[in-house]
Amino acid sequence: MATRVFLSEDEMPRQWYNIAADLPSPLQPPLGPDGNPVTPEMLAPIFPMSLIEQEVSQERWIDIPEEVLSILAKWRPSPLHRAYSLEKFLGTPARIYYKNESVSPAGSHKPNTAVAQAYYNKQAGVKRLTTETGAGQWGSALAFASAQFGLECKVFMVRISFDQKPYRKLMMQTWGADCVPSPSTETQAGRDVLAKYPDTPGSLGIAISEAVEAAVTDPRGETKYSLGSVLNHVMLHQTVIGLETRKQLEKFGEKLPDIVIGCAGGGSNFAGLAFPFAHEKINGADIEIIPVEPSSCPTLTRGPFAYDLGDFSGMTPLLPMHTLGHNFVAPPIHAGGLRYHGMAPLVSQAVVEGLLNPRSIHQLECYEAAMTFARTEGIIVAPETSHAVAGAIQEATRAREEGKEKVIVFNLSGHGLVDLKGYEAYMNGELHDYEFPQEELDENLKALEGFPRAETVKSGRW
Amino acid sequence: MATRVFLSEDEMPRQWYNIAADLPSPLQPPLGPDGNPVTPEMLAPIFPMSLIEQEVSQERWIDIPEEVLSILAKWRPSPLHRAYSLEKFLGTPARIYYKNESVSPAGSHKPNTAVAQAYYNKQAGVKRLTTETGAGQWGSALAFASAQFGLECKVFMVRISFDQKPYRKLMMQTWGADCVPSPSTETQAGRDVLAKYPDTPGSLGIAISEAVEAAVTDPRGETKYSLGSVLNHVMLHQTVIGLETRKQLEKFGEKLPDIVIGCAGGGSNFAGLAFPFAHEKINGADIEIIPVEPSSCPTLTRGPFAYDLGDFSGMTPLLPMHTLGHNFVAPPIHAGGLRYHGMAPLVSQAVVEGLLNPRSIHQLECYEAAMTFARTEGIIVAPETSHAVAGAIQEATRAREEGKEKVIVFNLSGHGLVDLKGYEAYMNGELHDYEFPQEELDENLKALEGFPRAETVKSGRW
């Protein structure tokens, strides 16, 4: 009985899977401030055309360039583990598997898209990438990927994270990136905020504004902007996770899983594992697919599907997605990567159509699950990943109660070695759960008034 | 051309390699304070008998218990990487390989022996392990391993590290270990030191004293002590590294390497990779085997082979080893794991007999090598590991100058994600090199006066 299954490099997926080709109703376009669809040309100052083409592509399979594969091969295919120790601890008849994305140099799944984005930018003659980062996972992934292609990389890091997470900043600097606290004095957007609020802790919205401005105002025209989640091409690049997992489950002697679980913030690690299995489900397989989000940021479970802004300050187009309102401020839970007000349009639409069964779990249950996981399987997972672990434990416990041999697979999206402060707070009894009153959520959603309606409906097939 | 080669679990080594069976002259025994050899019985209050038997064993191959293998399988066999990006950067005809021990849950090679030691203690009915830790790598590895076997674990962490490295402490606590700063008020040894020096930053010597005392004074008799390097059984447990590497090199199409490199502090990661290749060398293969140590702690390159204490305060027996004197205090370089005054007796004797070619490298060159490695291969290595990287770069550069297709393999003993402060100091230009004047080293060695002489001589075969 194997504990882990690898694939050889020959068995790596050579194509990404694009779920947009298979969704029952077509994805609705992003809209500009005037309510008209955003055209590819309008995005050209921000992204290279090859990524814009992927963003709107209806092709089911898209080739992965050899140069991208050769860098992914530094840590991919990543291992799929059978969680024998956890199963034994839970006394469950379920067979639990987890895909270990923590083995990448940056410690998470984020480099899967960072490498692809750096490659396409390099191909387009871009010399420098800008981005924002909150918790720091994405900034460090893009810094790593930029070094692989000899690109300059500029990261605007939310000031409070910059101050609280010196190790993330040091990772970026070691890979040669320039990481500055946001708001900074380097952009008009940053200077404007600092003039008004010199002591602001910053926000992801402000950092996005700075990163986009730094890209589009480069006088040499050699800078583009890069985003680590939410967008269609980011989901696409992450599907290597699920494609590998399918092959590895076969090597374990499993046909298809009964239950697929990932944590969901912007949606990229979840989609990476889940979309290839959603493909099977669209083709008739019986699979329950569960995105797990924090109860304190219940985008999929309590937010409507609607057109909303991607950021606080309105720099982005309107996107059709589950949202809590672009002015929503999540409580300061430690899973910083899951505090986004919206959700990837592809994930959101798959929820509306009934392909996915979202669930929210409270922070304390997630940390308890993470502690159990560390002491059984041995890996200290990221606070974000703890939501997937908690979901898997819920399902394995249900399988025990029902006496069913379920096959459960979840995505171990990252390790928590650079984010241990949350564990400290949990062990010290300093964490609390928070459930939003409905009135408060409703109040936030008033910000959507006047925006066009998003039209997708439940397909009724699932 | 593969970037990484794995082995399946079926191909994992089932036996450890014991170089004591193959050294030209027999290993000299540890001596007690009276100058007489320490008998196995004298060690019984500290270690379980199965480990003491391994400590003195002359068997060449020792079976790895199934229970140990099943836990090692959570991350072993670890990958062997071909360093294409580094080779290209250096423009070398050498083929560079590295064994990636950073993929363990604790991020280094240390769990290889921690799991074995926890297993044998559990078998012997032990309920609780004590140990000391300086930089924190060993303490976290033993905490992880203790959780795997349901053992309690108590770690005495040198106070200055305890204060400076909160993440290491949090890792141990997450795995359920009790980690206290040393000197502590929990032992007589700790209380004595605190009474005299209430503001002491602590030392490894003091922490060892506390850990041993806490083991031998347990009124229930259910506590033993565990050590993470130096001892023969620790070297033994680490040989899975080199045994796997040999098989993986074959899969890469290589027969044997020309050059084998590891960083050396107490000696365990170096021995783990090198001893199986030293076995080939003893049997006639032409391999240069290089332990790399910091120039500021030049145990192998400038210290004599002599009987000396393993710790500062004389709690340990006299060991036959290369040493700078047990009162040697290394400068505060960031490779905390390489600041030990002595070296494993097995490594020391292999040096005296001419099997190994030790080398020292200065800190700045090591960090420069680590930065190059991070930006080419992508992995941020531990400050200790940077010495092996620097050694490999020296050899690859020489191969370029000589136009030779050398096969170089080194041990990537751990990642540096929890030890990034050293990188910060390097990038800020705050680090300096330090070369000890000979008089200073000579002065330290006066502490050895009156100790018995160690007798091993160069065999003349190499």
Interface residues (C-beta under 8 A of the other chain):
Chain A: A2 T3 R4 F6 S8 E9 S70 I71 A73 K74 W75 H81 Y84 S85 V103 P105 G107 F144 A147 Q148 P166 Y167 L170 M171 Q173 T174 W175 G176 M371 A374 R375 E377 G378 I379 I380 L417 V418 L420 K421 Y423 E424 M427
Chain B: A2 T3 R4 F6 S8 E9 S70 I71 A73 K74 W75 H81 Y84 S85 V103 P105 G107 F144 A147 Q148 P166 Y167 L170 M171 Q173 T174 W175 G176 M371 A374 R375 T376 E377 G378 I379 I380 L417 V418 L420 K421 Y423 E424 M427
